[in-house]
Amino acid sequence: MKIALGCDHAAYEMKEAVKSFLQIKKFEVVDVGTFSTDRVDYPDYAQKVCHEVLKNKIDGILIC
C-alpha cells in the first residue's frame, strides 16, 4: 500500500517517526516534506499531500 506523508517544521520529528513505522510495516511512503525543522508554512505541505492523494488515489497523513 502507498501513502503520502507531509508535515510542517514543528512536526518534522514526528513525521520521521511515522515514516519509519510505516516503512517497517511495508508501506510505500511518498514523503512530500518538509525535510528539516526550518520554518515553513503548513498549507504548502498540505497541498502537496492532497495532490498525491487525488492524483494517485492513495491515502495521506498530514502532521502539524
Sequence and secondary structure as in RCSB ss.txt:
>XXXX:A:sequence
MKIALGCDHAAYEMKEAVKSFLQIKKFEVVDVGTFSTDRVDYPDYAQKVCHEVLKNKIDGILIC
>XXXX:A:secstr
 EEEEEE GGGHHHHHHHHHHHHHTT EEEE    SSS   HHHHHHHHHHHHHHHT EEEEE 
